[in-house]
Amino acid sequence: MKIIWFLRSVVFALGQSISLVLFSVLGQLTRPFSFKTRYQFMHYWARFCLLWLRWTCGVRYEVNGVENIQKDRAGLILARHESAWETLAFQEIFPRQAYVLKRELLKIPFFGWGMALLSPIAIDRGAGRKALNQLITEGKARLEQGDWVVVFPEGTRMPSGTLGKINIGGAMLASKGKAPVYLVAHNAGQFWPKNSFIKRPGVIQVHISPMLDVSEMSASDINQQVERWLVEHLNSPQDKTEQKTEERTNP
């Protein structure tokens, strides 16, 4: 069985890599245009990867709480980080968004070039207070422009079932930005684990909280809400192919 998973993962990796080169190179032609145009172009790469992942590795996903998303106002997404999968899937689940990420990622050939087109909030983790101020300033600006912002409060990918330290940056942006907040948990790490080449077939469960009004909450209060939500949904079932929840597939 593991040999089959490995071979299917090889096929996926080939398609992902070839398409990444294609999109990142052609995407440079969109640089003179608006962020909306650049995002729309690169968004198709994420959609392709999700569809290719399903065809080659049998990895699908279901969204619980999709009805909670209110698309008439840009929101802040505070999400669990277990895999590279969510950076692709969130582009399907939520409206146009900007990611908070390590500045070093933009230096990776092809991948970094493509990410740069999406105008992420690229911070230097070693910059301390300066990085925090950058996150808040740029995050508020993006929310005011109508772009959603994705922050991974744990700061790095964590193994499925293990909760990392909840950092204060996302909560402070939520407190100062006064934007609607959505908490997102999932178990993608069970199928596309951190630092693992092999992808396991199955159905990833995504849980989206009701919109959280943080206008009267402190950053500490928000972090407590985040931690409670993630703990509550930390051990989602590994495979619920028979459950009748809304399944998000790629067209």
N, C-alpha and C positions, 0 to 999 in steps of 0.2 A: 504493500500500500504506500509506504513512504517513497518508494522508487517512482510510483506513478505521480505522487504529489510533487516530487522533485522535477520530473520531466515536464509536467504541466506548468510549474513555476518557471522553468527555463523558457518555455514558449511565451509566457506572460512577460518575462523580463526583456526578451528580444523585442516584442511589440512595443512595450513601454519605452525602451531606450531609443528605438528607431523613430517613434513618433515624437519623443521629446526633442531629439535633434531637429526634426522637421519643423515642429512648432516654434522652438526657441529661435531658430534661424529666420524663418519666415516672419515670426513675430516682430523682429527688429524693424520691419517695414511699417509697423503700426506706431512706432515711437512718435511721429509728428502729430498723431491724433490724440483724442481725449482718453482719460483713464477708462471711461465707459466703453470705448471702442476696443482698447487694448485688452480689457478684462473679458469682453465678449469673445474675442478671438481665442485667448488662452483658455477660457472656460471650456472650449470644445475639447481641449486635450484632456482635461479632468473627466469629462463625460466619456471620452473614448476609453480612458484607462479603466473606468468603472465597468463599462460594458465588456471590455477585453478581459478584465479580471473575472467577470461572471462566466464568460464563454470558456476561458482556459482553465481556471482554477475552481470554478463552482462556488465563488464567494458572492453572496447576495446580502441584502440588508432590508430591515423593516424599521419603520419609524413609528414610535409610540409618542403621541403628543404633538403631531404635526399641526393639529387644529389650534394649538396654542400660539402659533406664529402669527403675529399681526404685522403684515407687510406694509402698512401705511406709514410706518415710522421706523427709521433706522434704529437697530438695537445692538446691544453689546452681548456677545456670546462668551460665556465662561464655561469652558469645556474640558472634559477629560482628554488626556493625551496618552494614547497607548501605541499608536502606529502611524505610518505614513498615510494610511487609508483615510482618516478623517480630514486631512488637508484636501483631499480630492472630493470626498462625499459632501462636505459642507457646502461646496460650490453648487451642488445639486439641490440640497435641502433648503438653504437660506438664500435670500437675495444677495446682490453684489456686495462683496466684503473685502476688508483689508486684514491681513494677518500681522500679528506681532511675532517677530522671529529674530534669531541671532543674526547679526550683521555678516558673520562669517559664511553663512549659507549662500549669500549672493556672489561669493567668489568661486563657487563650484561651476565648472564649465557646463554650458547648456542649461542645466537645472537653474543655476543662479541667474543666468541671462533671462530665462523665462520668468522667474520669480520677480525680477526687477521690473518687468513690464506691468506687474500687478500692483506696483507702488506700495509695498509692504511697509510697516513701521519697523524698520531694522534697527535694533538697539545693540549697544556694546554692553554685554552683561557685566563686564568688569568695571563699568563706569559708575556704579553705585547710584547715588542720588541724581546724577545727571541723566542716567538712563531712565530712572523713574519719572523725572520731569519731562523727558522726551516722550515717554509713553503717554502721559496725561495730556500734554499739549497737542501732540499729533493725533492722539485718539479722539479728543474732543473735536478737533477740526474735521476729522473724517466723519464723525457722527453728524456734525452740523451740515456737512455736505450731502448727507443722505446715504453714506456708505455704512454698512454694518462693520463691526470690528470683532475679530476673533482673538481671544486671549486664552492661553492654556495656563491656569493658575499654578499648576505644579511645576511649570517651567521647562520640563523635559519629559520625554516619553517614559512611562512607568509600565512595569509588567502587569498584565491583567490580574486583578484581585489585590493589588498592592497600592495603597494610597500614599502619595508623596506629600511633602510639605507644601501647604497652600501659601503661596507668596502674596504679598499685599498689593502689588501693582494693579492687577485687574480690579480689585475691590476699590482702590482709590480712584481709578478711572470711572468706575460705575458711580461712585459717590459724587465726584465732581462733574461728571458729564451729564448726570440726571437723565440718562437714556434708559429705555426699557431694558431689563436684563433677562436673559434666558440661560438657564443652567442645562448643560448637556452631558449625559453619561452614555457610555457604550462599552461594548466588549470586543472591539476590533482586534485587540491584542491576542485573543484566543485563536484567531484565524490568520492574521498577518502580524506575528509577534515582532517585538523590538529586536533589531539586529539579526533577524532570521530571513534567510532567502526563501524558504519553503512557505507557501501559503496553503492553509488547510481549507477544504470545502466546508460550507455551512452558512448559516444566516446570522449576520451581525445584528444585534438588537440595539437600537438607538432610542434613548429616552430624553424628551424635551420637556422641561418644566413649564408650568404656566408662567406668563409674564410676571416678573418680580418688580414691584414698584419700590425703588430704593431712595426716593426723594427725601425720606425722613430717617434714613438709616446711615449709620457710620460705616467706615470701611471695615472695622472689626466685626460689626453685625453682619455685613455682607459676606465676609469670609466664613463666618460661622454657618450661614445659610448654605454656602457653597460646599463646605465640608460635610454638612449633614446630608445634602442631596447626593453627593458622590458616594458617601459611605452606604447610603440606602440602596443605591443602584450599582454598587461595586461588583457584585457577583451575579450578573445577569446570566440566565441559562445559556449554555453553549450553543444549542441548536433547537429552534422552535419552529420547524418547518410546517407544523400543523396548526400553529396559532393563527387565528383570523384577525390579525392586525393589518394596518395599511402597509403594503409593501411598496417601497420605492424602487422602481427599475429604471433603466436608462432607455430612452427612445432610440 
